[in-house]
């Protein structure tokens, strides 16, 4: 097994898959508890269309990359890497904020959709899952660029499969997961993965000639960390850490990872309601002149 490919892609599949699975679980549980099982087929239809769209999007990315000239291919992969970093960053902060309220929001949307009809239910389920699916496709493509091992596909499917199993068990109340802690720890790992994807994107820009400094190294520890060792391959696969990075790659990695990790790990402050102004005391009548 190619561990350096398997681990990061499994994490992406697990994290993104669990988000999508939670959405579907909430929608299904709501319909079952409100005795509207006849609407379940519309939810599954929306999920199926979203899944098909995600697979098609991944295929388009792969096809486009494979049919470009070298410099344009490098530029295309750099752009997809940067977009993937943007989506990962937005996703982990959104999930950190919305983890406690997502259930109620989804139920409210589905309740409104049920009043509109079957098509609205399909669209609600589709939109809830499609965002996660498209993000997964983009991040997966950016993570496994240049990988020749088929383990990347196995890893993403294993991650998604694990998330589906966890969702089913949660629906059956067989397991209970502290989602706040889960999304915090996986969020930290995904910040580091995203920093590696950004570093890869900067390297592609260097290869495409858009940025200078392809041969300007920040440091070279190849003698201490031989690139062919398993632990060097693991670091490269998980976080795109290489023993001899360029200056721009290193600056990009640090400039992203450090502030994003600090912001992500800061205590989340709940919004405080505005203070109620003190009531103006009512004047007491003391009697006027007679």
C-alpha positions as CSV (number, residue, x, y, z in Angstrom):
1,X,0.0,0.0,0.0
2,X,1.2,3.5,-0.9
3,X,0.7,5.1,2.5
4,X,1.8,8.6,1.4
5,X,-1.1,8.6,-1.1
6,X,-3.6,6.7,1.0
7,X,-3.6,8.7,4.3
8,X,-4.3,12.3,3.0
9,X,-6.9,11.2,0.5
10,X,-8.6,8.9,3.0
11,X,-8.8,11.9,5.4
12,X,-10.4,14.0,2.7
13,X,-12.9,11.3,1.8
14,X,-13.7,10.8,5.5
15,X,-14.1,14.5,6.4
16,X,-16.0,15.6,3.3
17,X,-18.0,12.3,3.2
18,X,-19.1,12.7,6.8
19,X,-20.3,16.2,6.2
20,X,-22.4,15.0,3.3
21,X,-23.6,11.9,5.2
22,X,-24.6,14.1,8.2
23,X,-26.7,16.2,5.8
24,X,-28.5,13.1,4.3
25,X,-28.9,11.6,7.8
26,X,-30.6,14.7,9.1
27,X,-32.9,14.9,6.1
28,X,-33.9,11.2,6.3
29,X,-34.4,11.3,10.0
30,X,-36.6,14.3,9.7
31,X,-38.8,12.7,7.1
32,X,-39.1,9.4,9.1
33,X,-39.9,11.1,12.4
34,X,-42.6,13.3,10.7
35,X,-44.1,10.2,9.0
36,X,-43.3,11.4,5.5
37,X,-41.5,8.3,4.3
38,X,-43.1,8.7,0.9
39,X,-40.8,11.7,0.3
40,X,-37.6,9.7,0.9
41,X,-37.3,8.8,-2.7
42,X,-37.0,12.5,-3.7
43,X,-34.2,12.9,-1.2
44,X,-32.3,10.0,-2.6
45,X,-32.9,11.3,-6.1
46,X,-31.3,14.6,-5.2
47,X,-28.4,12.8,-3.5
48,X,-27.9,10.6,-6.6
49,X,-27.9,13.6,-9.0
50,X,-25.4,15.4,-6.7
51,X,-23.1,12.3,-6.7
52,X,-23.2,12.0,-10.5
53,X,-22.4,15.7,-10.9
54,X,-19.4,15.3,-8.5
55,X,-18.0,12.3,-10.4
56,X,-18.5,14.1,-13.7
57,X,-16.7,17.2,-12.4
58,X,-13.7,15.0,-11.3
59,X,-13.6,13.4,-14.7
60,X,-13.7,16.8,-16.4
61,X,-10.8,18.0,-14.3
62,X,-8.8,14.9,-15.1
63,X,-9.5,15.0,-18.8
64,X,-8.7,18.7,-19.1
65,X,-5.4,18.3,-17.3
66,X,-4.4,15.4,-19.4
67,X,-5.0,17.2,-22.7
68,X,-3.0,20.3,-22.1
69,X,0.6,21.2,-23.1
70,X,3.1,21.1,-20.3
71,X,3.1,24.8,-19.3
72,X,-0.6,25.1,-19.6
73,X,-1.1,21.9,-17.6
74,X,1.1,23.2,-14.8
75,X,-0.9,26.5,-14.8
76,X,-4.2,24.6,-14.8
77,X,-3.1,22.4,-11.9
78,X,-1.8,25.5,-10.0
79,X,-5.2,27.2,-10.4
80,X,-7.1,24.1,-9.2
81,X,-4.7,23.8,-6.2
82,X,-5.3,27.4,-5.2
83,X,-9.1,27.0,-5.6
84,X,-8.9,23.8,-3.5
85,X,-7.1,25.7,-0.7
86,X,-9.8,28.4,-0.8
87,X,-12.6,25.7,-0.6
88,X,-10.8,23.8,2.2
89,X,-10.3,27.0,4.2
90,X,-13.9,28.1,3.8
91,X,-15.2,24.6,4.6
92,X,-13.3,24.1,7.9
93,X,-14.3,27.5,9.2
94,X,-17.9,27.2,8.0
95,X,-18.2,23.7,9.7
96,X,-16.6,25.0,12.9
97,X,-19.3,27.7,13.0
98,X,-22.3,25.7,11.8
99,X,-21.7,22.4,13.5
100,X,-24.2,23.1,16.3
101,X,-26.9,24.7,14.1
102,X,-26.8,22.7,10.9
103,X,-29.5,20.2,12.0
104,X,-32.1,22.8,12.7
105,X,-31.3,24.8,9.5
106,X,-31.6,21.8,7.3
107,X,-34.9,20.7,8.9
108,X,-36.3,24.1,8.4
109,X,-35.3,24.1,4.7
110,X,-36.7,20.7,4.1
111,X,-39.9,21.5,5.9
112,X,-40.4,24.5,3.6
113,X,-39.5,22.4,0.6
114,X,-42.1,19.8,1.5
115,X,-44.8,22.5,1.4
116,X,-43.7,23.4,-2.2
117,X,-43.7,19.9,-3.6
118,X,-41.5,16.9,-4.7
119,X,-39.2,19.0,-7.0
120,X,-38.3,21.3,-4.1
121,X,-37.4,18.3,-2.0
122,X,-35.1,17.0,-4.8
123,X,-33.4,20.4,-5.1
124,X,-32.9,20.8,-1.4
125,X,-31.2,17.4,-1.1
126,X,-29.2,18.1,-4.2
127,X,-27.9,21.4,-3.0
128,X,-27.1,20.1,0.4
129,X,-24.9,17.3,-1.0
130,X,-23.6,18.8,-4.2
131,X,-21.5,21.4,-2.5
132,X,-19.7,18.7,-0.5
133,X,-19.3,16.5,-3.6
134,X,-17.8,19.3,-5.8
135,X,-15.5,20.3,-3.0
136,X,-14.4,16.7,-2.6
137,X,-13.7,16.3,-6.3
138,X,-11.6,19.5,-6.5
139,X,-9.6,18.8,-3.3
140,X,-9.1,15.2,-4.4
141,X,-7.8,16.3,-7.8
142,X,-5.4,18.9,-6.2
143,X,-4.1,16.4,-3.7
144,X,-3.3,13.5,-6.0
145,X,-1.8,15.5,-8.9
146,X,1.0,13.5,-10.4
147,X,0.2,10.4,-8.4
148,X,0.5,7.2,-10.4
149,X,-0.8,4.9,-7.7
150,X,-4.3,3.5,-7.8
151,X,-4.4,3.7,-4.0
152,X,-5.6,7.3,-4.3
153,X,-8.9,6.1,-5.7
154,X,-9.1,3.3,-3.1
155,X,-8.4,5.8,-0.3
156,X,-11.0,8.3,-1.3
157,X,-13.6,5.6,-1.6
158,X,-12.6,4.0,1.7
159,X,-12.9,7.4,3.4
160,X,-16.4,8.0,1.9
161,X,-17.4,4.5,2.7
162,X,-16.3,4.9,6.3
163,X,-18.2,8.1,6.6
164,X,-21.4,6.4,5.2
165,X,-21.0,3.6,7.8
166,X,-20.6,6.1,10.6
167,X,-23.7,8.1,9.4
168,X,-25.7,4.9,9.3
169,X,-24.6,4.0,12.8
170,X,-25.4,7.5,14.1
171,X,-28.8,7.3,12.5
172,X,-29.4,4.0,14.4
173,X,-27.9,5.6,17.5
174,X,-25.3,2.8,17.7
175,X,-22.5,5.3,18.1
176,X,-22.3,8.9,19.2
177,X,-19.4,11.1,18.0
178,X,-18.4,14.4,19.5
179,X,-18.7,16.3,16.2
180,X,-17.1,19.4,17.6
181,X,-13.9,17.6,18.6
182,X,-14.0,15.5,15.4
183,X,-14.2,18.6,13.1
184,X,-11.6,20.4,15.2
185,X,-8.9,17.7,14.9
186,X,-9.6,16.9,11.3
187,X,-9.7,20.6,10.6
188,X,-6.2,21.0,12.0
189,X,-5.0,18.2,9.8
190,X,-6.8,19.6,6.7
191,X,-5.1,23.0,7.3
192,X,-1.8,21.3,7.0
193,X,-2.9,19.4,4.0
194,X,-4.2,22.6,2.4
195,X,-0.8,24.3,3.1
196,X,0.8,21.4,1.2
197,X,-1.6,21.8,-1.7
198,X,-0.8,25.6,-1.8
199,X,2.9,24.7,-1.8
200,X,2.2,22.4,-4.7
201,X,0.3,25.1,-6.5
202,X,3.2,27.6,-6.1
203,X,5.6,24.9,-7.5
204,X,3.3,24.5,-10.5
205,X,3.4,28.3,-11.1
206,X,7.2,28.1,-10.9
207,X,7.2,25.2,-13.4
208,X,4.9,27.2,-15.7
209,X,7.3,30.2,-15.6
210,X,4.7,32.5,-14.0
211,X,6.8,33.0,-10.9
212,X,10.6,33.2,-10.7
213,X,12.9,31.2,-8.4
214,X,12.4,27.6,-9.5
215,X,16.1,26.8,-8.6
216,X,16.3,29.0,-5.6
217,X,16.1,26.7,-2.6
218,X,15.2,27.7,0.9
219,X,17.1,24.8,2.4
220,X,18.2,21.3,1.5
221,X,18.1,18.5,4.1
222,X,18.1,15.6,1.6
223,X,21.1,14.1,3.4
224,X,19.2,14.1,6.7
225,X,15.8,13.2,5.2
226,X,16.4,11.1,2.1
227,X,13.5,11.5,-0.3
228,X,13.3,7.8,-0.9
229,X,12.6,6.8,2.7
230,X,9.1,5.9,3.8
231,X,8.9,8.7,6.4
232,X,9.9,11.3,3.8
233,X,7.3,9.9,1.4
234,X,4.7,10.0,4.2
235,X,5.5,13.7,4.9
236,X,5.4,14.5,1.2
237,X,2.1,12.7,0.8
238,X,0.4,14.1,3.8
239,X,1.7,17.7,3.8
240,X,3.7,18.0,0.6
241,X,6.8,18.5,2.7
242,X,10.0,18.1,0.6
243,X,13.6,18.0,1.7
244,X,14.6,20.8,-0.8
245,X,11.8,23.3,-1.3
246,X,12.2,26.6,-3.0
247,X,12.0,29.9,-1.2
248,X,8.6,30.8,-2.6
249,X,7.1,27.4,-1.7
250,X,8.3,27.7,1.9
251,X,7.0,31.2,2.2
252,X,3.6,30.2,0.9
253,X,3.4,27.2,3.2
254,X,4.3,29.2,6.3
255,X,2.3,32.3,5.3
256,X,-0.8,30.1,5.0
257,X,-0.4,27.5,7.7
258,X,0.6,29.7,10.7
259,X,-2.2,32.4,10.6
260,X,-4.9,29.9,9.5
261,X,-4.1,27.5,12.4
262,X,-4.0,30.3,14.9
263,X,-7.4,31.7,13.7
264,X,-8.9,28.2,13.6
265,X,-7.8,27.2,17.1
266,X,-8.9,30.5,18.7
267,X,-11.9,29.9,21.1
268,X,-15.1,30.3,19.2
269,X,-17.1,33.2,20.7
270,X,-20.8,32.9,20.6
271,X,-22.6,36.0,19.6
272,X,-23.8,38.0,22.6
273,X,-27.2,39.6,22.5
274,X,-27.2,43.4,22.6
275,X,-27.6,44.8,26.1
276,X,-31.1,45.9,26.9
277,X,-31.1,49.6,27.7
278,X,-32.1,50.4,31.2
279,X,-35.6,51.5,31.7
280,X,-36.0,55.2,32.3
281,X,-37.4,55.7,35.8
282,X,-40.9,57.0,35.7
283,X,-41.2,60.4,37.5
284,X,-43.1,60.2,40.7
285,X,-45.8,62.8,41.0
286,X,-45.2,65.1,44.0
287,X,-48.1,67.3,43.6
288,X,-48.0,70.7,41.9
289,X,-48.7,74.2,43.1
290,X,-52.2,74.9,44.2
